[in-house]
Amino acid sequence: MTERSERRPRTHVQYGRLIAVAVVVVLVLIFVFQNTEAAEFTFLFWSFSLSLWLMLVLVLAIGIAAGWTLSVSRRRRR
C-alpha cells in the first residue's frame, strides 16, 4: 500500500471541527422547527407569504452575496 491510500487517524482538531459542525446543525434544526409559521411580507408593491425560517435564510443568503460582491469589487480596484 502506498502512503496516499493509507488512512490516517483523526486528530483532535478534526474531532473538534466535527463536533462544531454537529452543534451548528443541531442549532439550525432547532431554529427551523421553532420558526415554521407563515409570515406575510410586503416589499414595495409585492406582497407574499413565506415560512419565517425560509425568509430569514433568504435574507441571510442575499446579505452574504452582497458582502462578498462588494469585497471582491474593492479588492479588484486596488
N, C-alpha and C positions, 0 to 999 in steps of 0.2 A: 504494500500500500504506500502511496506517496503521502507527503506531508499535507498536501492540499485536501486530500479526500478524508483524512482523519478528522474525527470530531473532537473539538477542543472542549474542555469542561467550561461551564458558565462561571463567570467571575461575579464578585459581589456587586459590581457596577451594573452588570446585565440583569441580575436579580432585582436590584433597586429600580431600574427602568421598567422592568416587567410589573413590579408592584405599583409603581407610579401610574402606568397605563391602566392597570386594573382599577385603581382608585378613581381615575378620571372617568372611565367607562361607567362605573357604578354611580358616580355623581351625575353624569349626563342622563343616565336612565332614570334616576330619581327626579331630576329636573323635568324630563319629558312626561313622566307619569303624573307629576303634580300640576302640569300646565296643559292639560288636554282639552279644556273647554274652548269653544269657538269665541273669537272676539271680532267685532266689527271695526274695520279700519277705513278711514276716509283720507284720500290724498288728492288734493286739488279737486277735480270733478269725478274721480273714480272712487267707488265705494265697494269694498269686498269683505268677505268673512273668511277667516282662516283660523286654524288652530293656533293658540298663543305660542306654543313652543316652536312651531314651524315659522311663524313670523319673526320671532326673535333670532332663530338660526339664519333666516334670510337676511335680516338686517346686519347680523354679525358678518356674514359672508361678503355682503356689499361693502361694509366698512373695511374688512381686511383687504379686499381687492382694491379699494380706493387708496388705502395707505400704501400698499405695495406699488401701485401705479405711480403715485407721487414720489415715492422714494427712488424708483428706477429712473424717472424723468429728471430728478435732481442730480443723481449720480452721473447721468449722461451729459449734463450741462457743464460739469467740472472738467 
